[in-house]
Amino acid sequence: MSHIFNSNINIPIVEIPLQKKVKLFIKREDLIHTEISGNKYWKLFYNVKNYLDSKPKNSLFITFGGAFSNHISAVSFLGKILNIKTIGIIRGEELKDLFSENPTLSFARNNGMELHFVSREEYRNKDFIKNKFQKEFPDSLIIEEGGTNDLAVEGIKFMLGNRTMDFDYLCATVGTGGTLAGISKFCEATQKIVGFKTVKDNTLENRIFKLSGKQNFELVEPTERYGKIADENIRFINWFYDEYKIPLDPIYTGKMMQKIFKLIHENYFPENSKILAFHTGGLQGIAGANQLLKKQNRILINFET
Ligand SMILES: *Cc1c(COP(=O)(O)O)cnc(C)c1O
């Protein structure tokens, strides 16, 4: 266990030099592990630790996700290195015959994950599926979609510490909201939290508040339509990589960084603010995104990670 999860890693914080009256830094949680990247590592930390401490007889991880899910990818790899069987419930029945072409799902499969494809309607009724599997595999660890629960939020505290204390703003993207809730919960009282939304979900604010217990955060809407990859964003991601040698993903961190640049331009952050953006990982999603973009004859992300 300890050889996989280590909470004492010094993650680099690097400045993104700007000719502006604010200072911007990025914390490279993406570098924490090659396969269990970024926030997924911290969200799994206590969930997996507590589970293994309980010494289950028939250990098994069961979790949920979409076709490009960073979480599915991370859990499948974790199962492989811990030698624990994994089951992934995947949204979209149509993927059943196509998954070998999908980089995320074929990675998961190659790590030994058993994939169950369910319709979008069934997927919406996750509690039903969860109960079914819980009955069938009482010893299993069932992990929510995106890995968000109270223990996941607790693990996010490792993203914060002495080195993040004197930033005025902490920024992260929001999927299910677990990561932002953790940042909100464990930050300093003086810090402001900005969450960059990636999905249309008007229960998010409430959910984050419930998980964190604090109202120190603000949610920001994306520039492009929810779930869409804009050419302008791909150009930004390619430019950012050329300029700063930091890879961003097209679902989460690329959108956030472009939006942060926009907010800085619009003077959203007061003069002399020190801003820290968390790079939460997600780089495994680039291959799948490029595959889609290529099919549509569009501009591609021009680096490999
Ligand atoms: C899953 C993920 C998020 C969203 O995290 P939540 O805790 O679900 O809000 C953000 N960035 C990356 C790269 C992710 O993989």
The ligand as an SDF file (V2000), in Angstrom:
LIG
                    3D

 15 15  0  0  0  0  0  0  0  0999 V2000
  -11.9920   14.0510  -12.4190 C   0  0  0  0  0  0  0  0  0  0  0  0
  -11.2260   15.2820  -12.7630 C   0  0  0  0  0  0  0  0  0  0  0  0
  -11.6320   16.5490  -12.3150 C   0  0  0  0  0  0  0  0  0  0  0  0
  -12.9050   16.7640  -11.5690 C   0  0  0  0  0  0  0  0  0  0  0  0
  -12.7970   16.4080  -10.2290 O   0  0  0  0  0  0  0  0  0  0  0  0
  -14.1100   16.3350   -9.3330 P   0  0  0  0  0  0  0  0  0  0  0  0
  -13.5950   16.0150   -7.9830 O   0  0  0  0  0  0  0  0  0  0  0  0
  -14.9780   15.2500   -9.8900 O   0  0  0  0  0  0  0  0  0  0  0  0
  -14.7950   17.6450   -9.4020 O   0  0  0  0  0  0  0  0  0  0  0  0
  -10.8330   17.6350  -12.6150 C   0  0  0  0  0  0  0  0  0  0  0  0
   -9.7100   17.5000  -13.3650 N   0  0  0  0  0  0  0  0  0  0  0  0
   -9.3080   16.3070  -13.8170 C   0  0  0  0  0  0  0  0  0  0  0  0
   -8.0960   16.2470  -14.6590 C   0  0  0  0  0  0  0  0  0  0  0  0
  -10.0540   15.1600  -13.5370 C   0  0  0  0  0  0  0  0  0  0  0  0
   -9.6390   13.9730  -14.0180 O   0  0  0  0  0  0  0  0  0  0  0  0
  1  2  1  0
  2  3  1  0
  2 14  2  0
  3  4  1  0
  3 10  2  0
  4  5  1  0
  5  6  1  0
  6  7  2  0
  6  8  1  0
  6  9  1  0
 10 11  1  0
 11 12  2  0
 12 13  1  0
 12 14  1  0
 14 15  1  0
M  END
$$$$
